[in-house]
Amino acid sequence: MDNVYIRQEKETSHVAFSPDEASVLRQIARLLVRERFMTREEQIRFLAFLKEGD
């Protein structure tokens, strides 16, 4: 197969979370790391995503 290059659009989030929702999502991310369903790096990216929505 020839080299095929697909340009990926950067996803942007315009989701605004309430402070309560963001707090719950942070707690879920913390739990996922503790239970080893998510790596620490993934948690950091997820928290950055939450921060974008602010």
C-alpha positions as CSV (number, residue, x, y, z in Angstrom):
1,M,0.0,0.0,0.0
2,D,1.2,3.5,-0.8
3,N,2.1,5.8,2.0
4,V,-1.2,7.5,3.0
5,Y,-1.2,10.5,5.2
6,I,-4.3,11.5,6.9
7,R,-4.5,14.9,8.4
8,Q,-6.2,14.7,11.7
9,E,-8.1,17.7,12.9
10,K,-7.3,18.8,16.4
11,E,-10.4,18.2,18.6
12,T,-11.4,21.2,20.5
13,S,-13.8,21.2,23.4
14,H,-16.4,23.8,24.0
15,V,-18.0,21.9,26.9
16,A,-18.4,23.9,30.0
17,F,-18.6,21.9,33.2
18,S,-20.1,23.2,36.4
19,P,-17.7,23.3,39.3
20,D,-19.5,20.3,40.8
21,E,-19.3,18.3,37.6
22,A,-15.6,19.1,37.2
23,S,-15.0,18.1,40.8
24,V,-16.7,14.7,40.3
25,L,-14.8,14.1,37.1
26,R,-11.5,14.8,38.9
27,Q,-12.4,12.3,41.6
28,I,-13.2,9.7,38.9
29,A,-9.9,10.3,37.2
30,R,-8.1,9.9,40.5
31,L,-10.0,6.6,41.2
32,L,-9.1,5.3,37.7
33,V,-5.4,5.9,38.3
34,R,-5.6,4.3,41.7
35,E,-7.3,1.2,40.2
36,R,-4.8,1.2,37.3
37,F,-7.4,1.7,34.6
38,M,-5.7,5.0,33.6
39,T,-2.1,6.0,33.6
40,R,-0.9,9.1,35.4
41,E,-0.1,10.7,32.0
42,E,-3.7,10.0,30.8
43,Q,-5.0,11.6,34.0
44,I,-2.9,14.7,33.3
45,R,-4.3,14.9,29.8
46,F,-7.8,14.4,31.1
47,L,-7.4,17.1,33.7
48,A,-6.0,19.5,31.0
49,F,-9.1,18.7,29.0
50,L,-11.3,19.7,31.9
51,K,-9.3,22.9,32.4
52,E,-9.9,23.8,28.7
53,G,-13.6,23.7,29.4
54,D,-13.4,26.4,32.1
